[in-house]
Amino acid sequence: MMSRELVAASTRPVLLAILARGESYGYEIIQQVKQLSDGNLEWTEGMLYPVLHRIEKEGIIESEWKVADTGRKRKYYRLNNKGKEAMAQERAQWQKVNKALTRMWEIKPCLM
């Protein structure tokens, strides 16, 4: 199990990474997150939709209602140009955090 804090902190960059792969709708995003994280991240609709709505208000993503092959209406989300920039910034920040943690964990603890 991952801590709630870590899952919450990673929600935005994970969501942007998913949408960088192409447009998607809510349930599909949840399934992609689960699959791509090897089951380590399991999102709920209650967790996903507030983030989607917030970043849509920020102008990072856009949405459009479409009718699926099944005849069901779904709201599809996609990155816009501002979203692609935000994705690049999030990626750079997380790579820095990953690098710092990796270096810290490689340091052998000194005994006092």
N, C-alpha and C positions, 0 to 999 in steps of 0.2 A: 504494500500500500504506500502511496505517496502522500505526503502531507497536503492538507487543503491549501496551505499557503503557497506551496510550490506549484500545485495544479493551477491555482488562481493566477499566480505570477506568469505562468507560461501560456495562459489562454489566448491572449492577444497574438503573440508571435506564432503560435501553432495555427490559429485560425487564419492568419494572413498567409502562412505557408501553404495551407490547404487550398485557399482561394487562388494562390499563385499558380497552382496546377490547372486551374480552369474554374468556370462557374459551377456552383453547386447549390443545393437546397439543404435545409436544416437536417433532416434525417440522414441524408447522404453524408453530410459533414461529420455528424456523430459517428457514423460507421467508418469513415475514412480515418478519423482520429484513433479509433479503437484498433483498426487494422494496422495502420502505419506505426503505432506505438507498441505493437505486439501485445495489445491488451493492457498495457500499463496505464493508459489514460482512458477513462470511461466517463464521457460527458453525458449530461442529461439535457433535455430541452430547456429546463428551468435555468440551467447554467449558460447554455449557448445563446438563446435569443436576446437576453439583455445585452450581451457583448456585441452581437450583430447589430442591434438597434443603436447602441452607443457609437460604434465606429461608422455606422451609416450616417448618423447625425454629424460626425466629425468630417464627413466627406471623403472617407478613405475607401469605402466600398459603395456600390450601387446595387439596386435590386430591381427585379422585374417579375411580374406574375406571368407564368406560362402554363399552358395546358400540356400535360405529359401524354405519352402514347396511350396511357390507360384512361385518359379523359379527366384525370384529376388535376386540379389547379395547384401549382406549387410556386412558391416565391424563390427565385434563383438569385444568388448573390455573386458578385464578381468584383475583383479589384479594379480600380480606375488608375489613372496615372499617379495621383497622390498616394494611392494605396501601394503602388509598386515602390514608390520612394520610401513609404513607411515600412514596408517589408524589408527593404535593404537596410534601413536603420536598425530595425529590430534584430535582424540577423547579425549585423556587426556588433551590437551590444551583447547579444547572447554568446557570440563567439569569444568576446573579451572575458565574459564571466566564466565560460567553460575553460578558457586558457588559464585564467588565474586560479581557479579551483584545481585544475589538473596539476599545475605547478606546486600548489600548496600541499596537495595530497602526496606528491612525490618526495617531499622533504621529509627526511627521517626525523622523528621527534627526538629532542635531546632530553636526556634524563638529568634531573637536578639532584 
